[in-house]
Amino acid sequence: MKKGIILAVAVCLLSGVLFAQGAASGDKNKPIKIGAIFSVSGPASFLGAPEEKTVRMLVDKINAEGGVLGHKVEVIVKDSGGSPEKAVSFAKQLSEEEKVLAIIGPSTSGETMQIKQLCEENKMLLISCAAAEKIVNPVAKYVFKTPQKDSQAVTWIFQTMKDKGISKIAVVSSNDGFGAAGKGCLEEMAKPAGIEILANEVYDKQATDLTDILTKVKSVAGVQAVVNWSIVPAQSIVAKNMKQIGLNVPLFQSHGFGNPLYAAKAGVAAEGTLFPAGRLLVVDELPADHPQKALLAAYKKDYESKYKEDVSTFGGHAYDALLVVLEGIKKAGTLDRDKVRDAIENLKGLAGTAGVFNMTPEDHTGLALDAFEMLTVKDGKFTIYKK
């Protein structure tokens, strides 16, 4: 009788342990549901299309290797077409109906800013693939991002200008969220860096000819360089129009220039363009012992083999966003969103495509200045800029 009681108690205790373990990681048959809002179509498809492709490729690979904590990963992708209104609708749907653990994306800064507060209020983890620094400044508890900061890009640009003896510049920027954020950063950081902005022009984000804007810049005496802060199509157009009107000064682009297609579209006009970017675009130039080398080389090889197109830093932002969420789950050892959030906020030494992430409660990007390299266009290809 006593043996029976002891056995029953042991079974109950063991059941309790197993139940607790199951509760920690969740039902093993239940997938880890992650929402994604990408601009797969529309004017920002150059961002969203490689993001979606990257995530689908990674999920297939992760699931083939057994998933995370024994769970398969399921990503529910919503195509916003670059629309902030659609992004808001999808964020609500993913949170309230799909009940995802986290949302990765959106692709653009404007969309992200539209859903930032919504995610914060709903305690929904958001790992943005957009670059504007205001996404994480001021810090919101549940909001993170994977691209490097605007201020870090500006620091690299101004330091390179200093090395080249440039102190008087013109700024041209697009009238979208990314352009406005970069313009503000350039203006704020110019004077302390010893840079004087002589001309400062804003153009429509869908402009297909910027001759009038750049002719105004050319008429300003003393301009030693032009900084363009935009996404496509202007990145290629600025270079072409500068060459056409004989505005023969160095062109600096933002970190949004990170796609070989942009240099190809600008042709010879892009030669010598300078821009800060992550190392994905120049992985072959990295030493074998670089902490990102293996990851970058594998991602580039897998993506280009599967999709027959050049890898871009934009797909890399989605790679990192998914990586951050899944690493947070592993560190937390649970699917509890708040515990995953806490784990993400304390990730250290996580090598991604953009750099090595070291998150803190004060820094929800987690990338240092050395996440960038200054790149240039040489013979139609990207290479590390040598002073």
N, C-alpha and C positions, 0 to 999 in steps of 0.2 A: 504493500500500500504506500509506504513511505517512498519507495523507489519510483512508484508511479507519480506521486506528487512532485518529487524532485525533477523527474523527466519532463513533466508538464510545465513546471516553472522554467526549466532550461529552454524548452521549446518556445515559450512565451518571450523569454529574454532574447533568444536568437532572432525571433520574428521581429521584435522591436528594433534590434540592430539593423536587420535587413530593411525594415520599413524606413528607418531613418536614413540609411544609405540611398534608398530609392527616392526618398523625398528630396535628398540633397541634389541628385542629378536629374530627377524626373523620370517618368515612364520611359523606358528604353525604346519602346515602340513609337514614342511620340517624337516627331522631328523638331529640330531647333528651327523655328520660323523667324526669318529675318526679312524685313521689308527693304526694298530698294526703289528710290525715285531717281530715274535717270532721264536725261533728254535724248532718248534714243532716236527720235525724229525731230524735224524742225531745224531752226537756225543754229541750235547748239548741239546738233547731232555729232559733231566732231569731238565733243566731250562725252556725251552719253553712250554713243554706239560702242566705242572701245571699252567703256566702263562695264556695260552689260556683257559684252563678250568675255571680258576678263573674269567677271564674277561667275558666269556660267561655267567657264573652263575650270576655275578653282574649285567650285562646288562639286563638279564631277570627279575631280581628282581627290578631294577630301573624302567624299563618300566612298570612293573605290578603296580608300585606305582605312575604312572603318568608321569614318565620321569623327565626332568630338564627344568625349565622355560616353562613348557607345551610342550616341544619337546620330542619325543622318541629319544633314543640313538642308533646309529648304529655303530658297530665296524667292520671294514674290516680287517680281519687277513690275513697276508701273512707269509707263512712258509719259512724262509730263510735257514733252514737246517744248520744253523751256519756259512753260507758262507758270508764273507764281500762283495763279488761281488754281490751276490743276494740281500743283504741288500741295497746296493746302488741303484740297479735297482728298488727295491720295493719302496724305499724312493722317487725316482723320479716319479714313477707311482702314488703313493698315493697323492703326492703333485700336480702334473700337470694334471693327468687324473681324479682321484677321488675327488680332491680338498677338502681334509679333513681339519678339523680345527686344528688337532694336531696329532702327531704320538707318540705312547707309545712303549717302547722297543728301540732297540733290546735287546735280551737276554744276549749277551756277550759284553765284553769291546772292543774286536777287531772290531766287527761289528759297535758298536756305534761310535768309533773313525773314522771309514771310512765314516760315514754319518754326523758327527758333523758339519763340515764346509759347507756341502751341505745344511743342514737345516738352518744354520745361514745365508747363502747367500740368501736363498729363504724366509727368515723370517717365517720359519715353526717351530711351537712349537714342541720340542722333549723332552719327559719325559722318560729317559732311565731307564731300569730295570737292568743295569749292574753296577758293583761295583767300577771299577777303578777310583781313585780320579781325574786323568787327564781329565776325561769327563767334569768336572766342574772347573778344575783348569789348566789354567786360565779360568775365567768365560766367557761364550759366552751368549749373550743377550737372545737367544731363546732356550737355552739348559739347562735342569734340569735333576736330577736323584733322585731315591728314596732309593737305598741301602745306608747303612752307609759308611763312608769314610774309605779307607785303613789305613790312618794315625791314625784314632780312634781305629781301630782293633789292630794296632801295639802298640799303647799306652796301651791298656788293656793287651796285651800279655806281654809286658816288665814290666808292673807294677806287674803282677802276678808272673813273674820270680823273680823280686826283693823281693817280699814277701816270696818266696820259697828259697831265697839265691842262685839263679842261675845268673851267670854273663858271662859264656862262652858257646857259642851255635854253632850249625851248621844250615845252611839254605839250604833247597832243594826246588826248584821251577820249574814249568812247563814253556815250551818255547812258551807260548801264551800271549795275551795281559794282562790277569788277573795276570798270574804268574810274568811277567816282571814288572808290576806296583807294585805288592806287594814286590818283591825282592828289587826294588829301594827304597821303603819306609823303609823296614827293614834296609837296608844299611845306609840310611840317618839318621835314628833316633837312631841307636844302640849306637854310642859313647856318645851322650848327655844323654842317659839313663843309661850309665855305663855298657853297654853290649858289649862284644867282639865276633865278628863272626870269629870262627876258621876255618870253612869249609863252602864253598859256591858253591853248585852244581846245574846245570840246566839240566833237562831231557826232553825228547820228551813228549809232552802232551798226546800222545796215548800209552805210554809205559804200558806194562802189567806185567813187572817185574823190580823192582828197586834194586835188590840185589847188583849189581855192584856199584851203586852210594852209597848205604848205607854202604857197606863194606868199601869203601873209607872213609866215615864219621867215622866209628868205629875205623879206624886205626889212627885217629887224636887224640892225647893225650889231655885230659882235657875237652872234650865236655860234658857239663852237661845237655843239652836238644837239641831237634831237632824241628825246625819250618818248616812245609811243607806248601807252598803256591801254591795251584792248584785247579782245578776242577776235576771231576771224569775222568778216573778211579783211578788216583793216590792216592786219599784221603784214599781209603780203602787199596790199595796195600802197601803204606808206612808203615802203622801199622802192616800189616801181615809180611812184609819182615823184619822189625825191630825185631819182636818177633822171627822169624825164625833164624836170625843170632846172636841173643843174644845181641842186642843193647838196653840195659836196662836203658834207660834214658827217662824222660818225653817227650811226643810228643804233640806239640802245632800245631793246624791247623788254617787256616784262617777262616773268617766268611763265606766262601764258603762251609763249612762243614755242613750247616744247613738243613740236610735232614736225618731223622731217618734211611733211607735205607742204608746210608753209614756206619753207625755204625753196622747195621745188617750184611752187606757184610764182614766187617772186623772181625766180631765175637768177641771172647774173646780178640783178639789182640787190639781191640779198647778201652778196659777198661782203664779208667783214662785219656784218651785223653782230652785235654783242648782246648777250642776255644771260641772266643767272638761271640755272636749272639743276635738277637732281642729276644723279650719275647714270640713270638708266640709258640715256642717249649716247653715253660715251663709255659703256661698260668695258669695251675691248681695250680701253686705254688704262684701266685700273690695274694696280698691282695684284698679284694672286692672293695676297694676304689681306686685302681690304675687306672689312666686315660685311659689306654689301655685295661683294663680287659674285659669290655663288648664287645668291637669291636672284640678283639682277640677270645674270647670264641664263639661269634656268627659265625665268619668266619670259625673257626675250625669245629664247629658243622655242618654248612651248607655244607662245602666242603667235609668233610668225609662222611656225610650222602648221598650226591649226587653221589660221585665218588668212594666210598668204598676203599679209599686209604689214607695214612697219609698226612696231610697238611705239606707244607714245606715253608721255608722262601722265596723261589724263587717265588712261586705263590703269596706270600705276596707282593713282589716287584711290580707285575702287579696290584694287588689290589690298592696299594698306588698310582701308576702312574695314573690309571683311576680316583681315588679319587681326586688327585691333579687337574687334568684337569676339572672335573665336579664342584669341589668346586670353582675353578677359574671362571668358567662360572657363577655360582650362585653369587659370589661376584661382578663380573663385570656387571651382569644383562643384558648381551648381548652376541652375538656370534661373535662379532668383535675380531679377533685374537689378535691384539695389546693390546686391553683393557683386554682381558683374560690373556695375558702374564703379564701385569702390576699387575693384581690381584693376580696371582700365586706368583709373586716375593714378594708380601707383605702378603702372608698367615701367620697367626699366630695362635698357639695353636691348630693345626689340628692333632688330634690323628689318626695315621695310624698303620699298622702292624709293621713297622720298628721302630716307636717311635713317638714323638710329633714334627710335622714339624713347624719350624719358619723360613721361607724363608726371605732373604734380597738381595739387589742388589749385595752384595759381597759373598753371600753364596747360591748357587743354589741346595744345598742338604737340608739344613735347619734342620739337626739333630745334637744334642749335644752329648757329650761323654756318657751321661747317657742313650742314646738310646740302648746301649749294656748291656748285662750281660755276665759274664764269666760262661760258661757252661762246664760240664764234662760228660763223659759217665760212668754210674754206672748201673751194671746189665743189660747192653745192651740198656739202655734208657738214654735220656738226662735229666740232672737235674742241678740246679743252683750250681755252685762250692762254697763250704764253705771253708774258710781259715783254 
